[in-house]
Amino acid sequence: MRQPNLFSLSRKEGWRRFVDEAPRKRPEILTRRQLEALSEEAAEDYNDARHDWHANFGIVQTPQLAAVHNALDEIVAANRQDGDRIRSAAVIDALPGLGKTTIANLFGRTFDRQQMRRLGPVTDAGHERVPAFRVGLTSNTTLRTLNRMICEFYGHPATDRANAATLASHALDCVLSCETQLGIIDDIHFIDLDRRDGLAVSNHLKWLANELPVTFIYVGVGLAERRFFADGLSGKNVALAQTARRWTRLEVAPFCLSTDHGRRHWRSLLKATERQLTLADHRPGMLGRNADYLFERTSGHIGSYFTLVMRGCYRAIRTGTEALTRDLLDEVRLDEASEQARQQLAAALTHGTLTGTQAAS
């Protein structure tokens, strides 16, 4: 088994690796005869390479990803204000399993590459250029831990022994010295506005937006439902909330089969996936012929869909099936949300209220 490509995007060394690493090389697709001609060791190495490829073959440009990236590009490009002005922020707010984090990270990677190409790896003052930073919150994030996580991304040496205010000052110094222009903060739904420390962290995000000359991209689940944009206020006081005026909410919708556009987008995803498979007996159109079934299994959530494909590919190679058939995929267990929704979706598809095959070619 290949040594996993281990790194953390919450450290600049890991982020740099994510940004700079060359695309993986796709393994050659062998025929059945060629597979059978391999020695035991050669077959083991080839299958291991295929497992690695199917787990990491890249990102499919879905309409959802393209739409959010276009909006993010507009927001970031328009934020050219001088340091004395507050920049607006973007927040990707959607249900779990729809690719929010992936969308944010990919945008950050593209932005980082563009800045490094245009400006180079070193600032005019001789500091390392870090165009973007990225951190993820935890369930017990406090002012100090949030500031510490930003400092730890840059590798600041004083993260263990400083208080919240000092760490905030260090974070500002890192951003200014490295000329950072983009900050990605993931999992902000962990901030509980009903708790004093949660409200303090929420207010601190506003302070960071005021003091750090960067465009923030926040990522979270169900933020509107949690009254996140209301700053925890209610009634007439909601009008006083700053977040709703400063943050642009970007949604990510699951795939749907209720419209012609939705069905075409779903089948386009299946076709794009098939072009990446390295299975000896898989033929173009095999996934498309099972469009309804695949939607039934995954509820149109791209995270669940790719989990099904990745596990199915592993099973197809391990069992010698060498194709993603319906019988094979039926043996693959998915996340609990998908399994729970499957029965209801199956009934809708059976009664014709949803279909992934009609008017979708």
C-alpha positions in Angstrom: 0.0 0.0 0.0 1.3 3.5 -0.9 2.3 5.7 1.9 -0.6 8.2 2.3 0.0 11.8 1.2 -0.3 13.2 4.7 -0.5 16.9 5.3 -2.8 19.4 7.0 -4.3 22.4 5.3 -4.2 24.2 8.7 -0.4 24.6 8.4 1.2 26.7 5.7 3.5 23.8 4.7 0.5 21.6 4.1 -1.4 24.3 2.3 1.7 25.0 0.1 1.8 21.3 -0.7 -1.9 21.3 -1.6 -1.4 24.4 -3.8 1.8 23.4 -5.6 1.5 19.6 -6.0 1.3 18.4 -9.6 -1.8 16.5 -10.7 -1.6 12.7 -10.2 -0.8 10.6 -13.2 -3.7 8.4 -14.2 -2.8 4.7 -14.3 -3.1 3.0 -17.7 -6.3 1.1 -18.3 -5.4 -2.5 -18.9 -7.6 -5.1 -20.6 -8.7 -8.3 -18.9 -6.0 -10.2 -20.8 -3.3 -7.7 -19.8 -4.5 -8.0 -16.1 -4.3 -11.7 -16.2 -0.7 -11.5 -17.6 0.6 -9.5 -14.6 2.6 -11.3 -12.0 1.2 -11.3 -8.5 3.4 -8.5 -7.3 2.8 -6.4 -10.5 -1.0 -6.8 -10.1 -0.8 -5.8 -6.5 1.2 -2.6 -7.4 -1.1 -1.8 -10.3 -4.3 -2.2 -8.2 -2.8 -0.1 -5.4 -2.1 2.7 -8.0 -5.7 2.4 -9.1 -7.1 2.6 -5.6 -5.0 5.7 -5.0 -6.2 7.2 -8.3 -9.9 6.5 -7.7 -9.7 8.1 -4.2 -8.0 11.2 -5.5 -8.7 11.6 -9.2 -9.6 15.2 -9.0 -12.5 17.6 -9.0 -15.4 17.5 -11.4 -16.5 21.0 -12.4 -20.1 20.9 -11.3 -22.5 23.8 -11.9 -22.6 24.3 -8.1 -18.9 24.7 -7.9 -18.7 27.0 -10.9 -21.4 29.2 -9.6 -19.9 29.7 -6.2 -16.4 30.2 -7.6 -17.7 32.9 -9.9 -19.4 34.7 -7.0 -16.2 34.3 -4.8 -14.1 35.7 -7.6 -16.3 38.7 -7.9 -16.3 39.3 -4.2 -12.5 39.0 -3.8 -11.7 41.0 -6.9 -14.0 43.8 -5.8 -12.3 44.0 -2.3 -9.5 46.3 -3.3 -10.1 48.8 -0.5 -7.2 50.4 1.3 -6.4 49.3 4.8 -8.7 51.9 6.4 -11.8 50.3 4.9 -13.7 47.2 5.8 -13.9 44.4 3.2 -17.0 42.4 2.8 -16.9 38.7 3.4 -18.4 35.6 1.8 -19.9 32.7 3.6 -20.7 29.3 2.0 -23.7 28.0 3.8 -25.2 24.6 2.9 -26.2 21.2 4.1 -23.5 18.6 4.9 -22.1 16.5 2.0 -22.4 19.1 -0.7 -18.7 20.0 -1.1 -18.6 23.4 0.7 -15.1 22.8 2.1 -13.8 21.5 -1.2 -15.2 24.5 -3.0 -13.6 27.0 -0.6 -10.2 25.2 -0.7 -10.1 25.0 -4.4 -10.9 28.7 -4.8 -8.1 29.4 -2.3 -5.7 27.2 -4.2 -6.5 29.0 -7.5 -6.2 32.4 -5.9 -2.9 31.5 -4.2 -1.4 30.2 -7.5 -2.4 33.4 -9.3 -0.9 35.6 -6.6 2.4 33.6 -6.5 2.7 33.8 -10.3 2.1 37.5 -10.4 4.0 38.6 -7.3 6.5 35.9 -6.6 7.2 33.9 -3.4 8.9 36.7 -1.5 7.6 40.1 -0.6 9.4 43.4 -1.3 10.4 43.4 2.4 12.0 40.0 2.1 9.3 38.0 3.9 7.8 34.7 2.7 4.6 35.5 0.7 1.5 33.6 1.9 -1.4 34.7 -0.3 -4.0 32.7 1.7 -4.4 31.1 5.1 -6.9 28.5 6.1 -8.1 27.2 9.5 -10.9 25.1 10.8 -12.8 25.7 14.0 -13.5 23.2 16.7 -16.5 22.7 19.0 -14.8 24.5 21.8 -13.2 27.4 19.9 -12.4 30.4 22.1 -10.9 33.8 21.3 -7.5 32.5 22.2 -7.7 29.2 20.3 -9.0 31.1 17.1 -6.0 33.5 17.3 -3.7 30.7 18.1 -4.9 28.6 15.1 -4.2 31.5 12.7 -0.7 32.0 14.2 0.0 28.2 14.0 -0.9 28.3 10.3 2.1 30.6 9.8 4.3 28.8 12.2 4.6 31.7 14.7 6.9 30.6 17.5 5.0 32.2 20.4 1.6 30.4 20.1 1.9 28.4 23.3 2.6 31.1 25.9 0.7 34.1 24.7 -2.8 35.4 25.7 -5.6 36.1 23.3 -4.8 39.7 22.8 -1.1 39.0 22.1 -2.0 36.2 19.7 -4.3 38.5 17.9 -1.4 41.0 17.5 0.8 38.2 16.2 -1.8 37.1 13.7 -2.0 40.6 12.4 1.8 40.8 12.1 1.8 37.5 10.2 -0.9 38.7 7.7 0.8 42.0 7.1 4.3 40.6 6.8 3.3 37.8 4.5 1.0 40.0 2.5 -1.9 37.6 2.9 -5.1 38.6 1.0 -7.5 35.7 1.6 -8.5 34.0 4.8 -10.6 30.8 4.8 -12.3 29.8 8.1 -14.1 26.5 8.0 -16.7 25.0 10.3 -18.0 28.2 11.8 -21.2 26.4 12.7 -19.3 25.2 15.7 -19.7 28.7 17.2 -22.7 28.6 19.6 -24.2 32.0 19.8 -26.3 31.0 22.8 -23.1 30.7 24.8 -21.0 33.7 26.1 -17.8 32.4 24.6 -19.5 31.6 21.3 -20.8 35.1 21.0 -17.4 36.4 21.9 -15.8 34.4 19.0 -18.5 35.7 16.7 -17.7 39.2 17.6 -14.0 38.5 17.3 -14.6 37.5 13.7 -15.9 41.0 13.1 -12.7 42.4 14.8 -10.5 40.3 12.5 -12.4 41.5 9.5 -11.9 45.1 10.7 -8.2 44.8 11.5 -6.9 42.2 9.0 -6.8 43.5 5.4 -8.0 40.2 3.9 -11.1 38.9 2.3 -12.7 36.2 4.6 -14.4 33.2 3.2 -16.4 31.4 6.0 -17.8 27.9 5.6 -20.6 26.4 7.7 -23.7 24.3 7.9 -27.2 25.7 8.4 -26.0 29.2 9.4 -29.2 31.0 8.4 -31.2 28.5 10.5 -28.9 29.1 13.5 -29.6 32.9 13.2 -25.9 33.3 12.6 -26.5 36.4 10.4 -28.5 38.0 13.2 -25.5 37.9 15.5 -27.6 36.1 18.1 -30.1 39.0 18.3 -33.8 38.7 18.0 -36.9 40.8 17.4 -36.3 44.4 16.5 -32.7 44.1 17.5 -32.0 42.0 14.4 -31.8 45.2 12.4 -28.7 46.0 14.4 -26.8 42.9 13.3 -23.6 43.7 11.4 -23.1 40.2 10.0 -26.1 40.3 7.7 -24.8 43.5 6.1 -21.2 42.4 5.8 -21.5 38.8 4.7 -22.6 37.6 1.3 -24.3 34.2 1.7 -23.6 31.6 -1.0 -25.6 28.5 -1.1 -24.7 25.1 -2.5 -27.7 23.1 -3.7 -27.8 19.3 -4.0 -28.4 17.8 -7.5 -32.1 17.5 -8.3 -34.1 15.6 -10.9 -37.2 17.7 -10.8 -36.2 19.9 -13.8 -34.6 19.3 -17.2 -31.5 21.3 -16.2 -31.2 19.3 -13.0 -31.4 16.0 -14.9 -28.8 17.1 -17.4 -26.4 18.3 -14.7 -26.8 15.0 -12.9 -26.0 12.9 -16.0 -23.1 15.2 -16.9 -21.6 14.4 -13.5 -22.0 10.7 -14.2 -20.3 11.1 -17.6 -17.5 13.1 -16.2 -16.9 10.4 -13.5 -16.8 7.6 -16.0 -14.0 9.3 -17.9 -11.8 9.0 -14.8 -12.4 5.3 -14.0 -9.6 2.8 -14.6 -11.7 -0.4 -14.6 -11.1 -3.0 -17.3 -14.7 -3.9 -18.0 -16.4 -0.5 -17.4 -17.9 1.0 -20.5 -19.2 4.5 -21.2 -22.8 4.9 -20.3 -22.9 2.2 -17.5 -23.4 4.9 -14.8 -25.8 6.9 -17.0 -28.1 3.9 -17.4 -28.3 3.7 -13.6 -28.9 7.5 -13.1 -32.1 7.0 -11.1 -30.5 4.4 -8.9 -27.4 6.5 -8.2 -29.6 9.4 -7.2 -31.7 7.2 -5.0 -28.5 6.0 -3.3 -27.0 9.4 -2.7 -29.9 11.9 -2.5 -28.0 14.0 -5.1 -25.3 14.9 -2.5 -22.0 15.0 -4.2 -20.1 13.8 -1.1 -22.2 10.7 -0.8 -22.0 10.1 -4.6 -18.2 10.1 -4.7 -18.0 8.0 -1.6 -20.2 5.4 -3.4 -18.0 5.6 -6.5 -14.7 5.3 -4.6 -15.9 2.4 -2.5 -17.5 0.8 -5.5 -14.2 1.0 -7.5 -12.3 -0.6 -4.6 -14.8 -3.4 -4.5 -14.8 -3.8 -8.3 -11.0 -4.3 -8.3 -10.9 -6.5 -5.2 -13.6 -8.8 -6.5 -12.5 -8.9 -10.1 -15.8 -7.4 -11.3 -13.9 -4.5 -13.0 -17.0 -2.5 -13.5 -19.5 -0.4 -11.5 -22.6 -2.5 -11.9 -25.8 -2.0 -9.9 -25.4 -5.4 -8.3 -21.9 -4.4 -7.1 -23.0 -1.0 -5.8 -25.9 -2.6 -4.0 -23.3 -4.2 -1.7 -21.7 -0.9 -0.8 -22.9 0.8 2.4 -23.1 4.6 2.6 -23.5 7.2 5.2 -26.6 7.0 7.4 -28.3 10.0 5.9 -28.2 8.5 2.4 -29.3 5.1 3.6 -32.3 6.7 5.5 -33.4 8.7 2.5 -33.0 5.9 0.0 -36.4 4.3 0.7 -38.3 7.6 0.2 -36.5 8.4 -3.0 -37.0 4.9 -4.4 -40.7 5.3 -4.0 -40.7 8.7 -5.7 -38.6 7.3 -8.6 -40.9 4.2 -8.9 -44.0 6.4 -9.1 -42.4 8.6 -11.8 -42.4 11.8 -9.7 -38.6 12.0 -10.2 -36.4 10.6 -13.0 -32.8 11.0 -14.0 -33.1 9.5 -17.4 -35.9 11.4 -19.2 -35.0 14.5 -21.2 -31.5 14.4 -19.8 -29.3 13.2 -22.7 
